[in-house]
Amino acid sequence: PARPDQTIRYSTTNAGSTHSTMPRSKRQKIVALTQTAKKTRDHKSSIIQDIRDAIDEHDTLYLFSFENMRSNHFKDVRMHFREADMEGKSSRIFLGKNKLIQIALGRGPEDEHADNLRQVSKLATGNVGLLVTSKPRDEVEEYFANLVQEDFARAGSEAPRTVKITADMVATHPVSMTEQFRKLGMPVEVQNGKVGLVGGKTEYIVCKKGQSLSAEACKILLHFGVKVAEFRVNLICRWSDRDFEMLE
């Protein structure tokens, strides 16, 4: 018999048989899709307005592209432009929101936020971002011209140059690495208590210029401390005082 504070539910599966059902978990909550959609719309509208406000508050807008993006390197770029200029204004960077950037700038003469911003909007595709700033032109463009950070390559990227690992470089590693190197495709063996290249070869080509780097090649480059990727930011165009200018 059930206690006064206990409820037993039954579900009929076959005639004459009953089974108790499990109570619904308190974690199961119904989320109204309309609420989620509204929050998403509000968030997107906020980003569009942020871009337009930044354009109104600053003198110049740059559209830039980037190669071999690394969050730690780009953090330095953000920190550099976060510093206030002579007027006390901090630059703004918008990244990874191409469609919202296009809407904020405007896609045609009838809806562009200011004259000629539609020209920038047309170019906002692929790996690009916006820099809205009041810093002097020469300072901005010199900063990016000198911005090059070497890093380890990632699988799928194109090798910018041919990389060879010499027998002397291999010999600096402990014998315990032999099997690991073999799994990565390196022809190595133990020679007189040291790791060496099979057949007495003096070098091993990890990759050739223009090749797509495999995951194994990237691990080999990492093991030997060879950085072939370069993080760069390239300025595509500049907009200031309603004037549009291509930079590349």
Secondary structure, 3 states (H helix, E strand, C coil): CCCCCCCCCEEECCCCCEEECCCCCCCCCCCCHHHHHHHHHHHHHHHHHHHHHHHHHCCEEEEEEEECCCHHHHHHHHHHHHCCCCCCCCCEEEECCHHHHHHHHCCCCCCCCCCCHHHHHHCCCCCEEEEEECCCHHHHHHHHHCCEEEECCCCCCECCCCEEEEHHHHHCCCHHHHHHHHHCCCCEEEECCEEEEHHHCCEEEEECCCCECCHHHHHHHHHCCCCCEEEEEEEEEEEECCEEEECC
